[in-house]
Amino acid sequence: MKLKYLNTVKTILETGSFQNAARKLNYTQSTVTFQIQQLEQELSVKLFERIGRKMILTQAGKDILPYIDTIIQSSEQISNYGKSILEMSGTLKVAMPESLLIYKMQPVLRAFKERAPNVKLSLQALNCYIIRDQIINGGADIAVHYDVGGYSPTILTEPIVNLGMALIASPNLPINQRDFLQGNQRKSVSLIINDPDSIFQQMFDQYLKDKGIVLDNTLELSSIEATKQSVISNLGVAYLPQFTVEEELKNKSLIKLKTELDTQKITAICAYHKNKWISSSMELFIRLMKELILLPV
């Protein structure tokens, strides 16, 4: 049984398919298929099955996954035994939403690379519900994301910071379109969203539903930056974590509209699997995160 075959199993889980795993590992797809077939023959079980376009673990694969994780982690422990942080190697897989990655985590990522230059930092910018699943199935070592609940007892979660929200608009938005407090309105304003499944977008959608406020249209864009620029251009309003728009609110290219959600907070948490070995690189990353940008709840 070869260690690289076990790493291939993990990569398939992370990427969702043999083809994506081959691309990430710089293998041909036939190599990935061969490795999984060899491993299945050695273990006398079928590890994967296809659901739609995605490869998922069979029940036997799920039963074996904790042992695969243990072997990979033990190998990393042995290879890094006695090494200082500067000498440490391996890969640290961190998953987080785009908003935290761009606007909060950059100082942490920079400091980590300076202190652990030989550790490969693998970053995934994902929806928080997908991040939760990545932690559960071992696709990420650390998750830094908004608390969406639904964590199994095997996942350790630590609240890091409470973050405020803001409904933002252009200063050019007509005065008669700025009221989001009065109920039962139909507004000739578009709602601009980045991720319809984000916890804060779901929060605002529910608010509009409860208030009976109907907006003219919905524009779904590819990034928070695109969303902000579109709001600045007065194409609509958007509901975002306030830390992502602090600069624009300060220079008055955006304004904050009042809602009954003004005191609402979302909690950023750090999560990891409780059975996972806490490597020195994981320890360093979590410590830097707390020291540099995030405050205790």
Buried (B, 14 or more C-beta within 10 A) or exposed (E): EEEEBBBBBBBBBBBBBBBBBBBBBEBEBEBBBBBBEEBBEEBEBEBBEEEEEEBBBBEBBEEBBEEBBEBBBEBBEEEBEEEEBEEBBBEBBBBBBBBBBBBBBEEBBEBBEEBBEBBEBBBBBBBBBBBBBBBBBBBBBBBBBBBBEEBEEEBBBEEBBBBEBBBBBBEEBEEEBBEBEEEEBEBEBBBBBBBEEBBBBBBBBEBBEEBEBEBEEEBEBEBBEEBBBBBBEBBBBBBBBBBBBEEBBEEEBBBBBEBEBBEBBBBBBBBBBEEBBBBBBBEBBBEBBBEBBBEEE
